[in-house]
Amino acid sequence: MSDYGALEMATRTALSEFSSLDGINRPLAELCIALSQRIDSGAGGMAVSAIARELRETLTKMTEESESGDKLQELLDRFEGPVLTPIRDSETA
């Protein structure tokens, strides 16, 4: 049996799908785990709503950051040679 609650296990699974948990994503991932643990431990009433909203917003932010980083890397990967083309000498053109 796992030591994790159902939401924490789902959160850990979602976090494992990120290509990188470097930089700002490291503390955000830790925050997601802490928030999911709080809900699994029995938070109730309005507290669970606020915690769930924060968890959702944090995961959304991480996804947006990850996607923008992936798009930048895709763009950089498209350049196989020099980015600048050589300037022709006006006498040889």
MOPAC internal coordinates of N, CA, C and O (Angstrom, degrees):
PM7 1SCF
backbone

  N    0.0000 0     0.00 0     0.00 0    0    0    0
  C    1.4577 1     0.00 0     0.00 0    1    0    0
  C    1.5340 1   109.26 1     0.00 0    2    1    0
  O    1.2310 1   120.64 1   -38.95 1    3    2    1
  N    1.3134 1   116.38 1   141.05 1    3    2    1
  C    1.4550 1   122.89 1  -178.13 1    5    3    2
  C    1.5294 1   110.89 1   -78.29 1    6    5    3
  O    1.2310 1   121.01 1   -31.82 1    7    6    5
  N    1.3284 1   115.67 1   148.18 1    7    6    5
  C    1.4594 1   120.95 1   174.87 1    9    7    6
  C    1.5183 1   111.46 1   -82.02 1   10    9    7
  O    1.2310 1   120.08 1   176.46 1   11   10    9
  N    1.3140 1   117.45 1    -3.54 1   11   10    9
  C    1.4589 1   122.14 1  -177.99 1   13   11   10
  C    1.5181 1   110.25 1   -95.84 1   14   13   11
  O    1.2310 1   121.30 1   -33.52 1   15   14   13
  N    1.3427 1   115.12 1   146.48 1   15   14   13
  C    1.4526 1   119.88 1   172.30 1   17   15   14
  C    1.5189 1   109.60 1   -76.42 1   18   17   15
  O    1.2310 1   120.68 1    -6.81 1   19   18   17
  N    1.3130 1   116.31 1   173.19 1   19   18   17
  C    1.4669 1   121.33 1  -176.24 1   21   19   18
  C    1.5361 1   112.05 1   -61.50 1   22   21   19
  O    1.2310 1   119.97 1   134.51 1   23   22   21
  N    1.3273 1   117.66 1   -45.49 1   23   22   21
  C    1.4650 1   119.67 1  -178.58 1   25   23   22
  C    1.5264 1   110.98 1   -70.54 1   26   25   23
  O    1.2310 1   120.23 1   140.63 1   27   26   25
  N    1.3206 1   117.17 1   -39.37 1   27   26   25
  C    1.4645 1   119.04 1   178.10 1   29   27   26
  C    1.5228 1   110.57 1   -62.68 1   30   29   27
  O    1.2310 1   120.06 1   138.21 1   31   30   29
  N    1.3252 1   117.48 1   -41.79 1   31   30   29
  C    1.4676 1   120.58 1   178.36 1   33   31   30
  C    1.5316 1   110.24 1   -62.11 1   34   33   31
  O    1.2310 1   119.96 1   136.81 1   35   34   33
  N    1.3262 1   117.69 1   -43.19 1   35   34   33
  C    1.4680 1   120.88 1   178.56 1   37   35   34
  C    1.5269 1   110.61 1   -65.21 1   38   37   35
  O    1.2310 1   120.38 1   141.29 1   39   38   37
  N    1.3242 1   116.88 1   -38.71 1   39   38   37
  C    1.4615 1   121.20 1   179.09 1   41   39   38
  C    1.5213 1   110.54 1   -65.85 1   42   41   39
  O    1.2310 1   120.41 1   135.37 1   43   42   41
  N    1.3340 1   116.83 1   -44.63 1   43   42   41
  C    1.4672 1   120.23 1   178.28 1   45   43   42
  C    1.5259 1   110.91 1   -61.90 1   46   45   43
  O    1.2310 1   120.24 1   141.27 1   47   46   45
  N    1.3210 1   117.14 1   -38.73 1   47   46   45
  C    1.4682 1   120.84 1   177.46 1   49   47   46
  C    1.5223 1   110.32 1   -63.70 1   50   49   47
  O    1.2310 1   120.27 1   134.61 1   51   50   49
  N    1.3291 1   117.09 1   -45.39 1   51   50   49
  C    1.4692 1   121.01 1   178.56 1   53   51   50
  C    1.5209 1   110.45 1   -61.58 1   54   53   51
  O    1.2310 1   119.71 1   137.09 1   55   54   53
  N    1.3254 1   118.15 1   -42.91 1   55   54   53
  C    1.4571 1   121.64 1  -179.55 1   57   55   54
  C    1.5254 1   111.79 1   -64.81 1   58   57   55
  O    1.2310 1   120.34 1   147.97 1   59   58   57
  N    1.3211 1   116.96 1   -32.03 1   59   58   57
  C    1.4650 1   119.82 1  -179.22 1   61   59   58
  C    1.5242 1   112.19 1   -68.51 1   62   61   59
  O    1.2310 1   120.04 1   164.09 1   63   62   61
  N    1.3134 1   117.53 1   -15.91 1   63   62   61
  C    1.4602 1   121.70 1   179.92 1   65   63   62
  C    1.5223 1   113.29 1   -83.94 1   66   65   63
  O    1.2310 1   120.01 1   169.84 1   67   66   65
  N    1.3484 1   117.58 1   -10.16 1   67   66   65
  C    1.4585 1   120.15 1   176.70 1   69   67   66
  C    1.5174 1   108.94 1   -73.04 1   70   69   67
  O    1.2310 1   121.04 1   -39.75 1   71   70   69
  N    1.3267 1   115.62 1   140.25 1   71   70   69
  C    1.4628 1   119.91 1  -178.70 1   73   71   70
  C    1.5191 1   111.57 1   -69.44 1   74   73   71
  O    1.2310 1   120.16 1   153.49 1   75   74   73
  N    1.3194 1   117.30 1   -26.51 1   75   74   73
  C    1.4587 1   120.32 1  -178.43 1   77   75   74
  C    1.5220 1   110.01 1  -151.52 1   78   77   75
  O    1.2310 1   121.49 1   -41.22 1   79   78   77
  N    1.3076 1   114.75 1   138.78 1   79   78   77
  C    1.4604 1   120.06 1   173.74 1   81   79   78
  C    1.5160 1   109.16 1  -117.28 1   82   81   79
  O    1.2310 1   121.11 1  -139.94 1   83   82   81
  N    1.3306 1   115.47 1    40.06 1   83   82   81
  C    1.4548 1   121.30 1   177.85 1   85   83   82
  C    1.5190 1   110.03 1   -89.73 1   86   85   83
  O    1.2310 1   121.18 1   -10.35 1   87   86   85
  N    1.3210 1   115.36 1   169.65 1   87   86   85
  C    1.4608 1   121.17 1   174.48 1   89   87   86
  C    1.5105 1   111.86 1    59.00 1   90   89   87
  O    1.2310 1   121.00 1    45.59 1   91   90   89
  N    1.3255 1   115.70 1  -134.41 1   91   90   89
  C    1.4619 1   121.80 1  -176.33 1   93   91   90
  C    1.5223 1   112.37 1   -64.65 1   94   93   91
  O    1.2310 1   119.98 1   154.81 1   95   94   93
  N    1.3216 1   117.65 1   -25.19 1   95   94   93
  C    1.4602 1   119.70 1  -178.23 1   97   95   94
  C    1.5251 1   113.10 1   -68.91 1   98   97   95
  O    1.2310 1   119.43 1   155.84 1   99   98   97
  N    1.3298 1   118.69 1   -24.16 1   99   98   97
  C    1.4682 1   120.46 1   178.87 1  101   99   98
  C    1.5339 1   111.07 1   -62.57 1  102  101   99
  O    1.2310 1   118.97 1   123.99 1  103  102  101
  N    1.3519 1   119.56 1   -56.01 1  103  102  101
  C    1.4685 1   117.73 1   178.87 1  105  103  102
  C    1.5249 1   113.09 1   -67.19 1  106  105  103
  O    1.2310 1   120.16 1   150.13 1  107  106  105
  N    1.3285 1   117.30 1   -29.87 1  107  106  105
  C    1.4605 1   119.11 1   176.73 1  109  107  106
  C    1.5262 1   110.99 1   -65.66 1  110  109  107
  O    1.2310 1   120.44 1   141.52 1  111  110  109
  N    1.3213 1   116.76 1   -38.48 1  111  110  109
  C    1.4678 1   120.59 1   176.72 1  113  111  110
  C    1.5294 1   110.45 1   -63.65 1  114  113  111
  O    1.2310 1   120.63 1   137.38 1  115  114  113
  N    1.3269 1   116.41 1   -42.62 1  115  114  113
  C    1.4663 1   120.11 1   177.93 1  117  115  114
  C    1.5253 1   110.43 1   -62.69 1  118  117  115
  O    1.2310 1   120.48 1   141.05 1  119  118  117
  N    1.3288 1   116.70 1   -38.95 1  119  118  117
  C    1.4572 1   120.70 1   177.40 1  121  119  118
  C    1.5256 1   110.79 1   -62.50 1  122  121  119
  O    1.2310 1   120.53 1   136.81 1  123  122  121
  N    1.3165 1   116.59 1   -43.19 1  123  122  121
  C    1.4654 1   120.50 1   178.57 1  125  123  122
  C    1.5270 1   111.36 1   -59.54 1  126  125  123
  O    1.2310 1   120.68 1   137.17 1  127  126  125
  N    1.3136 1   116.30 1   -42.83 1  127  126  125
  C    1.4666 1   119.89 1   179.34 1  129  127  126
  C    1.5259 1   110.46 1   -64.27 1  130  129  127
  O    1.2310 1   120.51 1   134.17 1  131  130  129
  N    1.3455 1   116.63 1   -45.83 1  131  130  129
  C    1.4701 1   120.39 1   179.78 1  133  131  130
  C    1.5296 1   111.31 1   -60.95 1  134  133  131
  O    1.2310 1   120.55 1   138.43 1  135  134  133
  N    1.3325 1   116.56 1   -41.57 1  135  134  133
  C    1.4678 1   120.05 1   179.83 1  137  135  134
  C    1.5300 1   111.08 1   -65.27 1  138  137  135
  O    1.2310 1   120.63 1   136.87 1  139  138  137
  N    1.3224 1   116.39 1   -43.13 1  139  138  137
  C    1.4640 1   119.06 1   179.96 1  141  139  138
  C    1.5254 1   111.08 1   -66.67 1  142  141  139
  O    1.2310 1   119.82 1   144.23 1  143  142  141
  N    1.3320 1   117.95 1   -35.77 1  143  142  141
  C    1.4632 1   120.90 1   176.45 1  145  143  142
  C    1.5248 1   111.00 1   -63.16 1  146  145  143
  O    1.2310 1   120.87 1   141.48 1  147  146  145
  N    1.3261 1   115.94 1   -38.52 1  147  146  145
  C    1.4700 1   120.68 1  -179.28 1  149  147  146
  C    1.5242 1   110.35 1   -63.73 1  150  149  147
  O    1.2310 1   120.52 1   137.74 1  151  150  149
  N    1.3191 1   116.61 1   -42.26 1  151  150  149
  C    1.4676 1   119.57 1   178.47 1  153  151  150
  C    1.5183 1   110.12 1   -67.51 1  154  153  151
  O    1.2310 1   120.44 1   135.62 1  155  154  153
  N    1.3334 1   116.77 1   -44.38 1  155  154  153
  C    1.4708 1   120.43 1   179.61 1  157  155  154
  C    1.5287 1   112.08 1   -62.10 1  158  157  155
  O    1.2310 1   120.11 1   151.57 1  159  158  157
  N    1.3395 1   117.39 1   -28.43 1  159  158  157
  C    1.4628 1   120.18 1  -177.58 1  161  159  158
  C    1.5288 1   112.95 1   -80.74 1  162  161  159
  O    1.2310 1   120.60 1   177.54 1  163  162  161
  N    1.3237 1   116.47 1    -2.46 1  163  162  161
  C    1.4545 1   118.64 1   172.21 1  165  163  162
  C    1.5073 1   116.74 1   113.03 1  166  165  163
  O    1.2310 1   119.87 1  -160.48 1  167  166  165
  N    1.3100 1   117.84 1    19.52 1  167  166  165
  C    1.4668 1   118.55 1   175.17 1  169  167  166
  C    1.5200 1   108.02 1   -56.97 1  170  169  167
  O    1.2310 1   120.82 1   -36.46 1  171  170  169
  N    1.3024 1   116.03 1   143.54 1  171  170  169
  C    1.4566 1   118.44 1  -177.43 1  173  171  170
  C    1.5076 1   112.18 1  -137.11 1  174  173  171
  O    1.2310 1   121.20 1    -2.39 1  175  174  173
  N    1.3040 1   115.31 1   177.61 1  175  174  173
  C    1.4517 1   121.88 1   176.06 1  177  175  174
  C    1.5170 1   113.16 1    59.79 1  178  177  175
  O    1.2310 1   121.73 1    40.60 1  179  178  177
  N    1.3184 1   114.29 1  -139.40 1  179  178  177
  C    1.4571 1   120.64 1  -178.66 1  181  179  178
  C    1.5256 1   111.87 1   -68.70 1  182  181  179
  O    1.2310 1   120.30 1   154.12 1  183  182  181
  N    1.3143 1   117.03 1   -25.88 1  183  182  181
  C    1.4653 1   119.89 1   179.52 1  185  183  182
  C    1.5209 1   110.73 1   -61.72 1  186  185  183
  O    1.2310 1   120.16 1   136.94 1  187  186  185
  N    1.3100 1   117.30 1   -43.06 1  187  186  185
  C    1.4619 1   119.67 1  -179.23 1  189  187  186
  C    1.5308 1   110.49 1   -64.63 1  190  189  187
  O    1.2310 1   119.89 1   144.69 1  191  190  189
  N    1.3261 1   117.81 1   -35.31 1  191  190  189
  C    1.4600 1   120.79 1   177.88 1  193  191  190
  C    1.5279 1   111.04 1   -64.95 1  194  193  191
  O    1.2310 1   120.80 1   135.08 1  195  194  193
  N    1.3259 1   116.07 1   -44.92 1  195  194  193
  C    1.4667 1   120.22 1  -179.85 1  197  195  194
  C    1.5244 1   111.01 1   -66.25 1  198  197  195
  O    1.2310 1   120.31 1   138.25 1  199  198  197
  N    1.3172 1   117.01 1   -41.75 1  199  198  197
  C    1.4649 1   120.63 1   179.86 1  201  199  198
  C    1.5277 1   110.11 1   -65.96 1  202  201  199
  O    1.2310 1   120.50 1   136.67 1  203  202  201
  N    1.3281 1   116.66 1   -43.33 1  203  202  201
  C    1.4695 1   120.49 1   179.61 1  205  203  202
  C    1.5250 1   110.87 1   -62.71 1  206  205  203
  O    1.2310 1   120.44 1   139.44 1  207  206  205
  N    1.3213 1   116.76 1   -40.56 1  207  206  205
  C    1.4693 1   120.49 1   178.71 1  209  207  206
  C    1.5287 1   110.13 1   -63.37 1  210  209  207
  O    1.2310 1   120.12 1   135.83 1  211  210  209
  N    1.3171 1   117.37 1   -44.17 1  211  210  209
  C    1.4647 1   121.51 1   178.94 1  213  211  210
  C    1.5278 1   111.22 1   -63.86 1  214  213  211
  O    1.2310 1   120.40 1   139.19 1  215  214  213
  N    1.3276 1   116.85 1   -40.81 1  215  214  213
  C    1.4692 1   120.73 1   177.60 1  217  215  214
  C    1.5230 1   110.20 1   -62.23 1  218  217  215
  O    1.2310 1   120.46 1   134.07 1  219  218  217
  N    1.3182 1   116.72 1   -45.93 1  219  218  217
  C    1.4683 1   121.08 1   179.27 1  221  219  218
  C    1.5260 1   111.26 1   -61.25 1  222  221  219
  O    1.2310 1   120.27 1   134.75 1  223  222  221
  N    1.3231 1   117.09 1   -45.25 1  223  222  221
  C    1.4628 1   120.87 1  -179.01 1  225  223  222
  C    1.5340 1   111.66 1   -66.34 1  226  225  223
  O    1.2310 1   120.26 1   143.07 1  227  226  225
  N    1.3072 1   117.10 1   -36.93 1  227  226  225
  C    1.4655 1   120.50 1   179.03 1  229  227  226
  C    1.5224 1   110.44 1   -67.57 1  230  229  227
  O    1.2310 1   120.32 1   135.44 1  231  230  229
  N    1.3179 1   117.00 1   -44.56 1  231  230  229
  C    1.4727 1   120.07 1   178.12 1  233  231  230
  C    1.5322 1   110.73 1   -64.19 1  234  233  231
  O    1.2310 1   120.28 1   142.23 1  235  234  233
  N    1.3238 1   117.07 1   -37.77 1  235  234  233
  C    1.4655 1   120.70 1   177.69 1  237  235  234
  C    1.5220 1   110.26 1   -63.15 1  238  237  235
  O    1.2310 1   120.25 1   135.07 1  239  238  237
  N    1.3182 1   117.12 1   -44.93 1  239  238  237
  C    1.4729 1   121.53 1   179.11 1  241  239  238
  C    1.5228 1   110.26 1   -60.93 1  242  241  239
  O    1.2310 1   120.61 1   136.30 1  243  242  241
  N    1.3142 1   116.44 1   -43.70 1  243  242  241
  C    1.4674 1   119.58 1   179.25 1  245  243  242
  C    1.5198 1   110.95 1   -62.57 1  246  245  243
  O    1.2310 1   120.50 1   139.47 1  247  246  245
  N    1.3187 1   116.65 1   -40.53 1  247  246  245
  C    1.4679 1   120.91 1   179.67 1  249  247  246
  C    1.5186 1   110.56 1   -64.74 1  250  249  247
  O    1.2310 1   120.34 1   135.94 1  251  250  249
  N    1.3352 1   116.96 1   -44.06 1  251  250  249
  C    1.4695 1   120.41 1   178.47 1  253  251  250
  C    1.5184 1   111.08 1   -61.69 1  254  253  251
  O    1.2310 1   120.02 1   135.32 1  255  254  253
  N    1.3181 1   117.57 1   -44.68 1  255  254  253
  C    1.4655 1   121.80 1   179.07 1  257  255  254
  C    1.5198 1   110.74 1   -62.76 1  258  257  255
  O    1.2310 1   120.68 1   137.37 1  259  258  257
  N    1.3160 1   116.31 1   -42.63 1  259  258  257
  C    1.4556 1   120.83 1  -179.48 1  261  259  258
  C    1.5172 1   111.25 1   -64.89 1  262  261  259
  O    1.2310 1   120.49 1   136.77 1  263  262  261
  N    1.3393 1   116.66 1   -43.23 1  263  262  261
  C    1.4685 1   120.82 1  -179.83 1  265  263  262
  C    1.5194 1   111.36 1   -65.61 1  266  265  263
  O    1.2310 1   119.72 1   139.94 1  267  266  265
  N    1.3267 1   118.13 1   -40.06 1  267  266  265
  C    1.4649 1   119.31 1   179.76 1  269  267  266
  C    1.5236 1   110.04 1   -67.76 1  270  269  267
  O    1.2310 1   120.25 1   143.03 1  271  270  269
  N    1.3194 1   117.13 1   -36.97 1  271  270  269
  C    1.4700 1   120.04 1   176.36 1  273  271  270
  C    1.5145 1   111.70 1   -66.15 1  274  273  271
  O    1.2310 1   120.57 1   140.23 1  275  274  273
  N    1.3413 1   116.52 1   -39.77 1  275  274  273
  C    1.4587 1   120.96 1   178.31 1  277  275  274
  C    1.5285 1   110.55 1   -65.14 1  278  277  275
  O    1.2310 1   120.08 1   139.86 1  279  278  277
  N    1.3271 1   117.46 1   -40.14 1  279  278  277
  C    1.4662 1   120.77 1  -179.97 1  281  279  278
  C    1.5228 1   110.78 1   -65.98 1  282  281  279
  O    1.2310 1   120.42 1   139.88 1  283  282  281
  N    1.3243 1   116.80 1   -40.12 1  283  282  281
  C    1.4625 1   120.10 1   177.08 1  285  283  282
  C    1.5259 1   109.94 1   -63.11 1  286  285  283
  O    1.2310 1   120.41 1   136.00 1  287  286  285
  N    1.3227 1   116.82 1   -44.00 1  287  286  285
  C    1.4584 1   119.87 1   179.81 1  289  287  286
  C    1.5250 1   110.83 1   -64.11 1  290  289  287
  O    1.2310 1   119.91 1   140.64 1  291  290  289
  N    1.3211 1   117.77 1   -39.36 1  291  290  289
  C    1.4685 1   121.17 1   177.14 1  293  291  290
  C    1.5242 1   110.35 1   -60.27 1  294  293  291
  O    1.2310 1   120.49 1   137.32 1  295  294  293
  N    1.3203 1   116.66 1   -42.68 1  295  294  293
  C    1.4596 1   120.77 1   178.67 1  297  295  294
  C    1.5278 1   110.29 1   -63.68 1  298  297  295
  O    1.2310 1   120.39 1   133.49 1  299  298  297
  N    1.3136 1   116.86 1   -46.51 1  299  298  297
  C    1.4630 1   120.29 1   179.70 1  301  299  298
  C    1.5306 1   111.72 1   -63.02 1  302  301  299
  O    1.2310 1   120.41 1   144.25 1  303  302  301
  N    1.3234 1   116.81 1   -35.75 1  303  302  301
  C    1.4587 1   120.96 1   179.53 1  305  303  302
  C    1.5233 1   112.40 1   -66.67 1  306  305  303
  O    1.2310 1   120.10 1   157.17 1  307  306  305
  N    1.3332 1   117.41 1   -22.83 1  307  306  305
  C    1.4648 1   121.07 1  -179.11 1  309  307  306
  C    1.5236 1   112.29 1   -71.29 1  310  309  307
  O    1.2310 1   120.55 1   158.72 1  311  310  309
  N    1.3210 1   116.56 1   -21.28 1  311  310  309
  C    1.4574 1   120.58 1   179.66 1  313  311  310
  C    1.5182 1   109.33 1   -88.05 1  314  313  311
  O    1.2310 1   120.57 1   -72.59 1  315  314  313
  N    1.3278 1   116.52 1   107.41 1  315  314  313
  C    1.4518 1   120.26 1  -179.46 1  317  315  314
  C    1.5200 1   111.92 1   -96.08 1  318  317  315
  O    1.2310 1   120.27 1   157.54 1  319  318  317
  N    1.3088 1   117.08 1   -22.46 1  319  318  317
  C    1.4590 1   121.64 1  -178.62 1  321  319  318
  C    1.5056 1   109.56 1  -121.80 1  322  321  319
  O    1.2310 1   120.62 1    14.88 1  323  322  321
  N    1.3062 1   116.41 1  -165.12 1  323  322  321
  C    1.4605 1   119.69 1   178.47 1  325  323  322
  C    1.5224 1   111.11 1   -61.92 1  326  325  323
  O    1.2310 1   121.00 1   -36.62 1  327  326  325
  N    1.3045 1   115.69 1   143.38 1  327  326  325
  C    1.4570 1   120.76 1   179.88 1  329  327  326
  C    1.5192 1   110.55 1   -74.17 1  330  329  327
  O    1.2310 1   120.18 1   142.20 1  331  330  329
  N    1.3238 1   117.27 1   -37.80 1  331  330  329
  C    1.4568 1   121.50 1  -179.79 1  333  331  330
  C    1.5235 1   110.17 1   -94.28 1  334  333  331
  O    1.2310 1   120.81 1   -41.19 1  335  334  333
  N    1.3227 1   116.05 1   138.81 1  335  334  333
  C    1.4573 1   119.75 1   175.86 1  337  335  334
  C    1.5191 1   108.26 1   -89.44 1  338  337  335
  O    1.2310 1   120.00 1   -33.52 1  339  338  337
  N    1.3169 1   117.60 1   146.48 1  339  338  337
  C    1.4655 1   119.12 1   179.99 1  341  339  338
  C    1.5217 1   111.02 1   -63.61 1  342  341  339
  O    1.2310 1   120.67 1   -34.07 1  343  342  341
  N    1.3115 1   116.33 1   145.93 1  343  342  341
  C    1.4664 1   121.68 1   177.47 1  345  343  342
  C    1.5092 1   107.73 1   -84.65 1  346  345  343
  O    1.2310 1   120.82 1   -49.16 1  347  346  345
  N    1.3021 1   116.04 1   130.84 1  347  346  345
  C    1.4624 1   119.92 1   179.90 1  349  347  346
  C    1.5144 1   110.11 1   -73.73 1  350  349  347
  O    1.2310 1   121.55 1   -35.93 1  351  350  349
  N    1.2918 1   114.64 1   144.07 1  351  350  349
  C    1.4589 1   120.82 1   174.10 1  353  351  350
  C    1.5347 1   106.34 1   -75.58 1  354  353  351
  O    1.2310 1   119.75 1   -49.88 1  355  354  353
  N    1.3003 1   118.09 1   130.12 1  355  354  353
  C    1.4596 1   121.59 1  -175.09 1  357  355  354
  C    1.5369 1   111.62 1   -63.19 1  358  357  355
  O    1.2310 1   119.62 1   155.20 1  359  358  357
  N    1.3320 1   118.34 1   -24.80 1  359  358  357
  C    1.4423 1   120.38 1   179.70 1  361  359  358
  C    1.5300 1   112.71 1   -77.72 1  362  361  359
  O    1.2310 1   120.26 1   153.77 1  363  362  361
  N    1.3426 1   117.12 1   -26.23 1  363  362  361
  C    1.4614 1   119.83 1  -178.24 1  365  363  362
  C    1.5118 1   111.99 1   -96.70 1  366  365  363
  O    1.2310 1   119.75 1   172.35 1  367  366  365
  N    1.3096 1   118.09 1    -7.65 1  367  366  365
  C    1.4727 1   121.00 1  -177.33 1  369  367  366
  C    1.4882 1   112.12 1   -78.12 1  370  369  367
  O    1.2310 1   120.10 1   180.00 1  371  370  369

